[in-house]
Amino acid sequence: MVELEEVIVERVGQFGRYQLIYLLLYGLAAMPYSMIIMSLVIVFDTPDHVCKIPLNGSTWALSNESSIIKANSIPTVTKDGKQVPSSCQMYNLDYSNMTLMEELLDVNFSSGHLEKLACQHGWTYDDSLYQSTMTSSWNLVCDKLPLKNLVEALSLSLGSVIGLPLIGWLTDRYGRKKMSFAVVLLLGIFGEILAFSNGVVMFAIVRILLTPLSPYTPGFPHLMEMVGPRYRPLIGVVMEMYWGLGYSLLALVAYFIRDWRLLSYVMPTFVVPFLVCIWFMPESPRWLYSKGYQKEGAAVLRKLAKGSGRELKDDDSYLCDVTLEEEVKSESALELIKNLTMLRWTLVMCYNWFTAACIYNGLSFYLREFAGNLYVNHFLGGIIEVPACLTFWGLMRFSRRYTFAGAEIFAGLVLLILPFIPDVYLENIGVALASHHGAFWYNWNLDFGICLFF
């Protein structure tokens, strides 16, 4: 009898050609998932807008030609120390009886006694950044802004809280390979359904169902159970790099596709290559042995060994007598609360995931407030995660525990000094990237925490 861990380390090879190919293959699923999840910062963004003003029997658009009308029909408000047109109010005038623009200009606005009221005829949106977004399509502004914020919060969290534990359980029951295919297939289907949303309620429901369909849930154990312990942190590094690359790819695609529906049609199609290639990838040998499929598990080990330049003979009977560690055989979700040490670790990780999600997603949505091109900001906000991953992996070689703690301290310091930076410097994209980089370190060290459980 020999343990599976020993076979992988001493006879199969901890990380060979096939393990590398399978790791690259999961990028075809992880990057589209990142695109679809992070697309909320694009498709749900709020363009600049003002009240629609009916003049001469029609409404006018937000353009240079209408600047005089806007100045004389829309009150101003103070925002960040500047006077800007109100997004939610207009002057209470009888615009329907004003047949000429000059009549509007004759109104005395300097008296300050003109009544202001909420927008009565809808809104006009700036189209310099987007052709359309969900916010502009469904007018989720002003009095509907709380609804928009609620949908954003629910679509990012509720589905994961309910769905991820279920997908984890199904992954243990039916296998990593089958669940990877099923999850990514459903991700593509619900992604396409999302593009047909006819209102905010349908969008919220579909997003809640879509969010937990993460290839990371079956992907992490699938890949980590094929490599030796020395290379398991590498799996976390590369998988997190895929998230940043997917975020950057979203910015690139969105730059050319400015309509939210068309963008929502296109993004799910990126999962097709993975759905084809996954069938050339074997099941996790650990899962096969745990379910009693010794022959199938032995076949996978032989293939992995071949990729490492080694050979396991067909008559090696010990491959059919491979055992798993005793604690692995009896593990269940209840072990996380039965064992005080595991309970403490679990609570710490849950708290860290909660805070990291709030910080990372918050800064991703806030990138619009920084100077520069919005799409460039999002592209750089994703691509900067690649060197951050590599840096983290390098530091991790010294100490897992201290690297884990150091990443949180570094990220916390970056975010703590951010409120004290003068506003004039906050408009610099470098500050945006520094803060996003800090939030990423906070976020990524939690993924690294997964490695501590293996």
Number of C-alpha atoms within 10 A of each C-alpha: 11 13 14 21 21 14 19 21 15 10 16 28 23 21 21 18 15 17 21 14 12 18 20 14 16 23 22 22 29 25 26 29 30 22 24 24 21 22 20 20 19 25 21 21 18 22 19 16 19 23 27 23 26 16 18 14 12 10 15 17 18 20 14 8 10 11 12 13 17 23 14 17 24 23 23 17 14 10 10 8 7 9 11 14 21 17 21 20 21 25 19 15 16 10 18 12 12 15 12 11 13 10 11 18 14 9 13 11 14 7 7 8 8 15 10 15 13 15 19 14 11 16 21 21 25 18 16 10 15 20 14 21 23 23 20 23 14 12 18 18 19 14 11 12 14 12 15 21 13 11 19 16 13 16 23 22 17 15 19 20 13 13 17 16 14 12 21 16 15 15 22 16 12 12 18 26 19 15 22 25 20 14 23 24 19 16 25 24 15 19 25 19 18 21 19 15 16 12 11 17 12 14 19 21 16 20 26 22 20 27 24 26 26 23 26 19 20 24 22 20 21 25 21 22 20 28 23 18 17 11 14 23 21 19 20 24 21 18 23 26 25 25 23 26 26 27 27 27 21 26 26 15 15 22 18 10 16 19 17 23 18 14 21 22 16 17 22 25 14 17 21 15 12 20 17 10 14 19 12 8 14 19 21 22 23 24 21 18 20 17 15 11 14 19 14 16 24 23 17 21 26 19 16 27 24 17 19 18 11 15 15 17 9 10 8 10 11 13 23 19 16 20 20 17 10 8 9 10 11 8 10 11 10 9 13 16 14 10 10 11 10 14 15 12 15 15 13 12 16 12 10 18 18 13 14 22 17 16 19 20 17 14 20 20 16 13 22 19 14 18 15 13 12 16 21 15 22 25 21 20 26 26 20 19 26 18 12 20 23 15 12 20 19 11 16 16 11 10 9 18 11 12 19 22 12 17 22 23 15 15 22 16 13 18 18 11 10 14 10 9 10 9 10 7 13 17 15 13 20 15 16 26 23 17 26 28 23 25 28 30 25 27 24 24 26 21 19 23 18 15 19 14 9 11
